[in-house]
Amino acid sequence: MEKKIVITGAPGTGKTAIIDCLKKLGYSCSKEISREIIAEQLASGGDILPWKNLQAFSERVAALRKVQFDNAPNNKIHFFDRGIVDVIAYMRIDNLEIDNYLIKKCKEMKYSKSVFYTPIWEEIYIKDKERKEDIFQAKLIEKELITAYKEFDYNLIEIPKSNIKERVKFILSKR
């Protein structure tokens, strides 16, 4: 059984809250790095931001997701708040060229065949200074994420809309 498990989904659908709960339960996890990059760039006045330079932002995210993948333990279950395939989905939305290196990395970095995704949930969706997408963009992102993961031969499992503890319980029951 592959022990590297991705939790993906559109922005604002509860992925980080699920990862935080899994960490509290003692599971090994990699956090979402996009928000960290955005916060760092906003604080420094940088332009490696998805709304300013998505190409450079995507390259940075992909590189750091590879580091997360490489540093994840192989001897126990590890959860990822997004995977490298997410980068391709976001790039497609802005019609950016996806180079062969990124496609190669997506094929080489093998996560568990079952990828969990958090569906659009308008009632909990909130925009903020790091999440600029509106709900319509979030729906487009969700569609593109599902398409991209299927293209790389992953099976998607939708996480039910419920409280965090129930969502985590669902994930743990399916792995």
ABEGO torsion letter per residue (X at the ends): XBABBBBBEBBGAGAAAAAAAAAAAGBBBBBBAAAAAAAAAAAAGBABBAAABAAAAAAAAAAAAAAAAAABBAABBBBBBEBAAAAAAAAAAAGBBBBAAAAAAAAABBBBABBBBBBBBAAABBBBAABABBAAAAAAAAAAAAAAAAAAGBBBBBBBBBBAAAAAAAAAAAX
